[in-house]
Amino acid sequence: MPDQQPPQLLTETELSIRLHHLAARSTAPVPTTGAHVRNRAVRRRRGRRAALCGTALAAAALITVTSGVLDSRTEPDVPPAASVAHTPAPAPSPAPVQRVKVDLDTHTLTIGGKRFRIAAPASFCPIGETAVTVTAKYPAVQLHPSKAISHSGIRRWAVTFTDRSHRQRLLMFGLDPADRYALGTDTVFGAVGLAPKDGKEVYDIIKPGARMEIKGGRARNAQPGSVCVDHQPVTGAR
C-alpha cells in the first residue's frame, strides 16, 4: 500500500483565486433553449399590452364618470315625454251657417252674394245691436199695433233674433205692398223692412244660426216699446 501523501496546504493567494472561480460559476445563468427564450419574450409583450389596455379603459371610465357629473350639474332635469301632460288645444268656434251684412247708411242687405234694398229703422227705434244671430223665422207674426202711430201689427216673412235681455225680437220682415215707399228711408219702427217679394226670397234663403252684421245708422231719442212696435217680444207665429 503506497504511502499517503500529506495534503498540500494552499497559499492565501491560491485559496482566494479558487473561491473567486467558485463564486463566478454559481452566479452564471442556466443555459436555456431558443424556444424558451421566445416564449418568455412573448409573455412579456402580452403583459405590457394588457397593462396599456387596462390603463386606457380606466382613463375612459374616468372621463365618462366626470362628464356625467358635470352634465348633471349644468343641465336641468327634463321629464320624459310620456310624463308631460298635453293640454288639448281649444276647439275653434264653429263658423256661422251664413253671413248677412246690413248697411243702414246705404240701405242695403247682402246675403249669398246678392244685394237687396231695405227700409232701415227710424233713429228713435234702433235695433240696438251691431251683430246678431238669427234665432228663428216665421211666415207671419202678430204684434200689438201702436196707439201713438197707426201701424198694422202683422209682420210677414218674419226673421227674429234674441236680444241682450234674452227676448226674441223681430229682425227683418217683408213690407206690405202699401209700405213700399219706405224703401231707402229710416222709417221702420225697430227692424229692417224689405220689399214684399224680396222679403219672401230672403226668408227662403236665410237659416237659423246665420250671423248678421249691422253697420251704420244713427240712434237718437230712443222711444219706448209702445212706440217702437217691432221691439215687442215675439211669442208665437200666426
Secondary structure, DSSP 8 states (H G I E B T S, - for coil): -----------HHHHHHHHHHHHHHHHS-----HHHHHHHHHHHHHHHHHHHHHHHHHHHHHHHHHHHHHHHHHS-----GGGS------------S-EEEEETTTTEEEETTEEEEEEEE-TTS----SEEEEEEEEEEEE----SSS---SEEEEEEEEE-TTS-EEEEEEE--GGGGGGTTSEEESSSEEE-HHHHHHHHHH--TT-EEEEE-----S---TTT-GGGSB---B-
